[in-house]
Amino acid sequence: MRLNTQLRFATSQAAEYAACHEQTIRKACESGELHGGQRKPGGRWSIRRECLDAWLDGAKCEHQIAGAA
């Protein structure tokens, strides 16, 4: 179980939380593998903790599942 209580992450924070490179997080967001949002195209990514946890577990988050239905 992860102990960080922050609800949203920037790519650098998500990379630290996931123990991977920031570019890995950015590419996963850009490809849609990791659910994240941007206020404008090319802007900063905002990633919910539950989405990051699902991605780390190799699953889709509830937002991706709901969007696919």
C-alpha positions as CSV (number, residue, x, y, z in Angstrom):
1,M,0.0,0.0,0.0
2,R,1.3,3.4,-0.9
3,L,1.4,6.0,1.8
4,N,1.5,9.3,-0.2
5,T,-1.8,11.2,0.5
6,Q,-1.5,13.7,-2.4
7,L,-4.4,13.5,-4.8
8,R,-2.8,14.8,-8.0
9,F,0.7,14.7,-9.3
10,A,2.7,16.6,-11.9
11,T,4.9,14.3,-14.1
12,S,8.0,14.9,-11.9
13,Q,6.1,14.0,-8.7
14,A,4.5,11.0,-10.4
15,A,7.9,9.8,-11.5
16,E,9.2,10.1,-7.9
17,Y,6.2,8.3,-6.5
18,A,6.5,5.5,-9.2
19,A,10.3,5.3,-9.0
20,C,10.7,5.7,-12.7
21,H,11.9,8.5,-15.1
22,E,9.7,11.5,-15.7
23,Q,9.8,10.8,-19.5
24,T,8.3,7.4,-18.8
25,I,5.3,9.1,-17.1
26,R,5.0,11.7,-19.8
27,K,5.1,9.1,-22.6
28,A,2.5,6.9,-20.8
29,C,0.2,9.9,-20.5
30,E,0.7,10.9,-24.1
31,S,-0.1,7.4,-25.4
32,G,-3.2,7.1,-23.1
33,E,-1.6,4.2,-21.2
34,L,-1.7,6.3,-18.1
35,H,-4.8,8.4,-17.5
36,G,-3.8,12.1,-17.0
37,G,-5.1,15.5,-18.1
38,Q,-3.8,18.8,-19.4
39,R,-5.5,22.2,-19.3
40,K,-4.2,22.9,-22.8
41,P,-2.4,20.9,-25.4
42,G,1.3,20.8,-24.6
43,G,0.7,21.9,-21.1
44,R,1.6,20.2,-17.8
45,W,0.1,16.9,-17.1
46,S,-2.0,16.3,-14.0
47,I,-2.3,12.7,-12.8
48,R,-4.6,11.4,-10.2
49,R,-3.0,9.2,-7.6
50,E,-5.6,6.4,-8.2
51,C,-4.8,6.5,-11.9
52,L,-1.1,6.2,-11.2
53,D,-1.7,3.4,-8.8
54,A,-3.8,1.5,-11.3
55,W,-1.1,2.0,-14.0
56,L,1.6,0.7,-11.6
57,D,-0.5,-2.4,-11.0
58,G,-0.9,-2.9,-14.7
59,A,-4.6,-2.1,-14.8
60,K,-6.8,0.6,-16.2
61,C,-8.2,3.2,-13.8
62,E,-11.9,3.7,-13.3
63,H,-11.7,6.8,-15.5
64,Q,-10.3,4.9,-18.5
65,I,-12.9,2.1,-18.0
66,A,-15.8,4.6,-17.8
67,G,-14.5,6.5,-20.9
68,A,-14.3,3.3,-22.9
69,A,-17.9,2.4,-22.2
